Amino acid sequence: MNIWKFISNHLNENRRVILLIVIESNGSSPGRLGFKMAIADNYQILGSIGGGIMEHAMVEYAKKLFVEKSFRPFAKKQVHNTESKKHQSGMICSGEQTILFYQIKPIVDDIAIMSKVIQCVKDNCKSILSFSPHGMKFGSALKLEQHFKSDIKNENVWEYHEKISFKNELYIIGGGHVGQALSQTMVQLGFYVTVFDDRPMLNTMEMNSFAHKKLVVDYGEIGNYIPEGKNIYVVIMTFKHVSDKDVLHRLLKKRCKYIGLMGSKSKVEKIFAESEKLGFTGEDLSRVHSPIGISIKSETPEEIAISIAAEIILIKNKKTS
């Protein structure tokens, strides 16, 4: 369940929820920036801030806050080193993290904000949710280049802002069996998935209940539907090589994190040769991952989807200098 939906459900039951958010993370901390955990006053829990003894201690700490007469949001630092003189978490993995404790109450304003956030997640609207000691705000005009932003002076003076959207977006051009299987896999991995095809009433498109969005489009206009960005991933897998080539040419100049082209080695070589004749350079074509996926001798659509997903995750997690 989406953590915002979890919170909303409990607010509608007239319950309070303490939201824990990792608003700072350094070194080998298990809790990364943006990790969340929600704890309701009936002690139901969803999410994680890094696990282990530290997480257990923070959960128990949060539970005790429900009996306090008053609650002011605060930030609590945790150092994962038993030799630290302050803020020891009990873990030995090194690194440190700062956790925001914020109580969300069953009042009109908080319920309304959670409702807007849930709709925003559904629409991938990219609005900003902000927390500060003064309260929670949705729809800030703040522009975020990254997904998260925090400014911490001390445990009582801090700000945290988060873009309410999927951090990574996958665009699949081709709604066949592999596109359907890949949609399922990538949604499970937290990607916002959009599938395109140029064939109306395609059975596999209609059966694809996993993708967030499905569109029947003219492939000649595909460039209008694919944005650029460091979190944009594109997989080309139409049902014929001519449309694969056409789509590739329309997207090749776009600056995306990943562009993959499905096809046999001979098919890919032919498409690349034809592309070079049209003026695309070796540098242009070197950005294309093809034949697509990690080599695991995959055969079924589901196996092919796993191989593609593995390659995308490898690219996503690759550190750049």
Stockholm file with secondary structure:
# STOCKHOLM 1.0

chainA/1-321         MNIWKFISNHLNENRRVILLIVIESNGSSPGRLGFKMAIADNYQILGSIGGGIMEHAMVEYAKKLFVEKSFRPFAKKQVHNTESKKHQSGMICSGEQTILFYQIKPIVDDIAIMSKVIQCVKDNCKSILSFSPHGMKFGSALKLEQHFKSDIKNENVWEYHEKISFKNELYIIGGGHVGQALSQTMVQLGFYVTVFDDRPMLNTMEMNSFAHKKLVVDYGEIGNYIPEGKNIYVVIMTFKHVSDKDVLHRLLKKRCKYIGLMGSKSKVEKIFAESEKLGFTGEDLSRVHSPIGISIKSETPEEIAISIAAEIILIKNKKTS
#=GR chainA/1-321 SS CCHHHHHHHHHHTTCCEEEEEEEEEETTCSSCTTCEEEEETTCCEEECSSCHHHHHHHHHHHHHHTTSSCCCCEEEEEECCTTCSSCBCSCCSCCEEEEEEEEECSSHHHHHHHHHHHHHHHHTCCEEEEEETTEEEESCCCCCSSSEEEEEEETTEEEEEEEESCSCEEEEECCSHHHHHHHHHHHHTTCEEEEEESSTTCHHHHHCCSCSEEEECCGGGGGGTCCCEEEEEEEECCSSHHHHHHHHHHHTTSCEEEEEECCCHHHHHHHHHHHHHTTCCHHHHHTEECSCSCCSCCCSHHHHHHHHHHHHHHHHHCCCC
#=GC SS_cons         CCHHHHHHHHHHTTCCEEEEEEEEEETTCSSCTTCEEEEETTCCEEECSSCHHHHHHHHHHHHHHTTSSCCCCEEEEEECCTTCSSCBCSCCSCCEEEEEEEEECSSHHHHHHHHHHHHHHHHTCCEEEEEETTEEEESCCCCCSSSEEEEEEETTEEEEEEEESCSCEEEEECCSHHHHHHHHHHHHTTCEEEEEESSTTCHHHHHCCSCSEEEECCGGGGGGTCCCEEEEEEEECCSSHHHHHHHHHHHTTSCEEEEEECCCHHHHHHHHHHHHHTTCCHHHHHTEECSCSCCSCCCSHHHHHHHHHHHHHHHHHCCCC
//
